[in-house]
Amino acid sequence: MSFQSEKKPDPSPPACRLRAGTSGYSYAEWTDAGVYPAATPPGRMLPFYARFFSIVELNYTWYQMPKPQALERLASQVPPDFRFTAKLTRSLTHEVEPAQWRGEVSRYRDGISVLMQSGQLMAVLAQFPPGFDRVLKNRNFLAELLDELDGIPLAVEFRHRSWAHDRVFDELARRKITLVTVDTPPLPGLFPGLDIVTNPELFYIRLHGRNARGWRSGNMQNQFDYHYTDDQLFELADGPVTTMARQAKRGVMFFNNHVRGQAAENAQTFVGKLVECGLMKKTTRNQTTETWTATLFT
């Protein structure tokens, strides 16, 4: 995986608040893997997760439209300084109906409003499929979708390599929308790993694992079955994260290699690597729970 940037870091960077966590938190196999205590019900997983991480990427909002009552319940289970990002629903990225999608945007806005009002929403993630390439039809749809979502903090993840273009980066920067940095297997056609910051308010990294054999297997369990080594995590912290943190006020990093609990383990180890690199510092919230806060060059 190669990360590229044409911009040189500012020699006197501002402080950057970093948060690391996982893509989703409610996985039945995580109890078997030892992430959660045995027999932990799904409704009690988030409070346990929040003892160790300060942010989570909500995965379920891709499968179903978020509802204010459900998000209120989630917010009530975490500390006030806990933050969320949420995937945009698949009816706006993968299964788009031309005559209906604008109404879907309105429904999504209503659903997510509770987190926006509380200040707990860091970003909404618009994740596009590998077949969403940079042809005129898709460029027009993306521009219209971003217009409709104006006012919501957005991060856009591309899977098709054709979107790795200066015009795309410039337009995202003009709109102050975050380009998602991806860590994936180095396969032909996939969007490359770039440490380009298009939004000085936020950078966003998603670590999907590097399982080249399983990536295009059609089986999600195979695709995301990967464990990052300590050396790989240090290289990520010392390389792209350090570079991007010099250019943004905040940064979020999510591990999506969720099979067998690797995401949670890697995320905790990664935080330690960020501490080693001087990007984060360890603090204690109370006598029983250790949490992490992040300050860069302060």
Secondary structure as UniProt FT lines:
FT   STRAND          17..23
FT   HELIX           29..32
FT   TURN            33..34
FT   TURN            38..39
FT   HELIX           42..44
FT   HELIX           45..49
FT   TURN            50..52
FT   STRAND          55..58
FT   HELIX           60..63
FT   HELIX           68..76
FT   TURN            80..81
FT   STRAND          83..87
FT   HELIX           90..92
FT   TURN            93..94
FT   TURN            98..100
FT   HELIX           101..118
FT   STRAND          121..127
FT   TURN            130..131
FT   HELIX           136..148
FT   TURN            149..151
FT   STRAND          154..157
FT   HELIX           161..163
FT   HELIX           166..175
FT   STRAND          178..183
FT   TURN            188..189
FT   TURN            200..201
FT   STRAND          203..207
FT   HELIX           212..215
FT   HELIX           220..223
FT   HELIX           230..236
FT   HELIX           237..241
FT   HELIX           242..245
FT   TURN            246..247
FT   STRAND          250..255
FT   HELIX           259..261
FT   HELIX           262..276
FT   TURN            277..278
FT   STRAND          281..284
FT   STRAND          290..293
//
